[in-house]
Amino acid sequence: MLGEEAVALFKKSAELGIHRTVHAGESGPAMQVVNALDILKAERIGHGYAIAKDPEIYKRIRHEHIHLECCPWSSLLTGAVSPFELPHPVVRFDHLIH
């Protein structure tokens, strides 16, 4: 759940032209990415691996030219992605394009 203070901070940042990255969809659902875009007005998404399971959200990311900041190694180290989850979500992004 997003707190009022966080929402206000991101809204003010957007008004001031401060660029915004939100870490979302790393270990939570793809809807975290949607909330980051719609509520926090994110310009970049940190990780976002969950969108590999939601082609519609992935299409939106591509259509709106949202930068995905991904580090496959970090996702394995933090346990956000299992080493047994093959292929890694970053590789699956390519399959959503075609």
NORVEN-V600474 format. One record per residue. N is the residue number from 1. RES is the residue in three letters. BURIAL is I if it has 9 or more other C-alpha atoms within 8 Angstrom, else O. Layout:
n/res/burial
N/RES/BURIAL
N/RES/BURIAL
//
This chain:
n/res/burial
1/MET/O
2/LEU/O
3/GLY/O
4/GLU/O
5/GLU/O
6/ALA/O
7/VAL/I
8/ALA/O
9/LEU/O
10/PHE/I
11/LYS/I
12/LYS/O
13/SER/I
14/ALA/I
15/GLU/O
16/LEU/O
17/GLY/O
18/ILE/O
19/HIS/O
20/ARG/I
21/THR/I
22/VAL/I
23/HIS/I
24/ALA/I
25/GLY/I
26/GLU/I
27/SER/I
28/GLY/O
29/PRO/I
30/ALA/I
31/MET/O
32/GLN/I
33/VAL/I
34/VAL/I
35/ASN/I
36/ALA/I
37/LEU/I
38/ASP/O
39/ILE/O
40/LEU/I
41/LYS/I
42/ALA/I
43/GLU/I
44/ARG/I
45/ILE/I
46/GLY/I
47/HIS/I
48/GLY/I
49/TYR/I
50/ALA/I
51/ILE/I
52/ALA/I
53/LYS/O
54/ASP/I
55/PRO/I
56/GLU/O
57/ILE/I
58/TYR/I
59/LYS/I
60/ARG/O
61/ILE/I
62/ARG/O
63/HIS/O
64/GLU/O
65/HIS/O
66/ILE/I
67/HIS/O
68/LEU/I
69/GLU/I
70/CYS/O
71/CYS/O
72/PRO/O
73/TRP/O
74/SER/O
75/SER/I
76/LEU/I
77/LEU/O
78/THR/O
79/GLY/O
80/ALA/I
81/VAL/I
82/SER/O
83/PRO/O
84/PHE/O
85/GLU/O
86/LEU/O
87/PRO/O
88/HIS/I
89/PRO/I
90/VAL/I
91/VAL/O
92/ARG/I
93/PHE/I
94/ASP/O
95/HIS/O
96/LEU/I
97/ILE/O
98/HIS/O
//
